[in-house]
């Protein structure tokens, strides 16, 4: 059997993957994750760092926490959020490399002389 053959995902696994990609499909959530990449922050810290409105930050953190992407711990009256699923940055890097490669290929095709 070929070594490159990947195991096929079952329906539950496909749903889980689609759910994670759905969570990551919101730009404000990606903005929050990017801010948290530097280290744990409170909602106020995230508002300050991202420029997003407090209500939106709280809502999006709830979605990210429910998906297991971020975690929350209490520090007195503050809730401090941190990354629980660092693989999201690998996913983002992979997607960005793919987009950049596709753009480079399209630009090269446009530069080719037609003949």
N, C-alpha and C positions, 0 to 999 in steps of 0.2 A: 504494500500500500504506500502511496506517496507520502513523504514526510510533511509536505506543505498543506495537506488536507486539514482543515479546521473542523472541530466538532460543531455540528449544527445545533442551534439553540432551540429549546422547546418553546411552546407558546408563552409560558410564564416568564421565561428569561427574555424573550422578545418584548413582552410588555414592560418588564423592568428597564430594559435598555431604552425603549421608546419613552418611558416616563422620565428617565434621567435626561435624555436629550430635550424633552419638553421643558423640563426645569431650566436647562441651560439655554433655551431659546429666547429668553427675555434679556435684552441688553442691560437693564438696570441690575439684574441679578449678577450678570458678568462683571459689571462695574463694582458691585459690592465684593465679589470674590477677589477681584484684582486688588482692592483696598486691603482685604484681609490677608492677602498673600504676604504682606510685610509684617503681619503679626496680629494678635487679638485686639479687638476694638469694641467699644460700647456703641449703642445706637447713635449717641451724640457724636462720637468720634467718626463714625461712618458718615453721618450727615455732613460734618465739617470736611472730611476728606473727599467726599464724592460730589457734594453740592446737590444731592437729591433731597427731597422733602422728607421730613421725619416720618410722616404717615406711610409714605411709599417704602422707606427703608424698613420700617417695622413689618409691613405687609410682606415684602420680598424676603426678609430674613425668616419669616414664618414658613414660607414655601421652601426655602433652602434647608431649614432645620427639619421640616417634615420629611424631606427627601433624604436626610442624613448627610447632606453635603457640608453643613456647618453644625457646630455644637454651641451650646450656651451654658455658661456657668454664672452663678451669682457672686458678686463682690459687693457686699452691703446691699444698697438699693439699686446698684447697677447690674445689668445683664451684659456680660462680656461674651462676644461671639468670636469663634475661631474656626478654621478649616478642619473638617473631619475627614474629607475625602480628597486628598491631594492629587489624585489621579485626574481631577477635572482640569488641572493645568496642563497635564500631558495631552489630554484630549484637545484642549484649545490650541496648544502648540502644533499638534498634528494637523488640525483643521487649517490653521493659519499657513502652515507650510504648503498644504494642498492648494489653498486659494492663491498663494503667491506663485506657485508653480503653474497653475492654470492661467493666471494673468500673464505670466512671462511667455507662455506658449502662444497665447492669443496675440500678444504684442509682436512676437516674432513672426507669426503668420501674416500679420498686417504689414510688416516691413518687407516681406518677400516680394520680389518683382512678379508681376503677373505676365504671363506670356503665352 
